[in-house]
């Protein structure tokens, strides 16, 4: 079964609204979670890295005030797309990592965000 | 910083043909290497990974990959593809000895297997 649950799988929203995406590790403690963005027919681009209990580290070019990441517990991280615009439409994927030797690194099923 | 190159954007093969997808990475330190597959409409699934040890790694569904350190390569192979192998394949790398570091992905290779 899935070890990382990402919800919702698909969301359609109006421009200007905010959308929250949840990523849960189901049977392990995820000390680190990664958020990626994937445009159609392109690769996954890392947006940010979050460690439980501390502020997320954002990649260059990613607006931290627009993409709010919270990693309040060892099993849950959330990505909130604030004041969404059509250009934010994309496929967002989380990845949860646990353990000390990269033995636990799993991906969520992704969230397709469409902003109208 | 790491980078990953996948040379083929789209590969078309007939069933039973052999497959080799190229992957080269750029990083001076110890790396972990991964191949993921993304079937149409589905999420990423891990095919195989290399952390250390035997450079020839066996994965699921008959896939294997060989880490050649001198060439900075980690090519994916399968002796005989099936129609169900039609998917997008991503090579990825992360730093090998610095805790939980993010994966850097290649652009992906789309494999189409025709009957």
Interface residues (C-beta under 8 A of the other chain):
Chain A: X31 X32 X34 X36 X41 X42 X43 X44 X45 X46 X49 X93 X95 X97 X98 X100 X101 X102 X105 X106 X107 X108 X109 X110
Chain B: X32 X36 X42 X43 X44 X46 X51 X90 X94 X99 X100 X102 X103 X104 X105 X106 X107 X108 X110
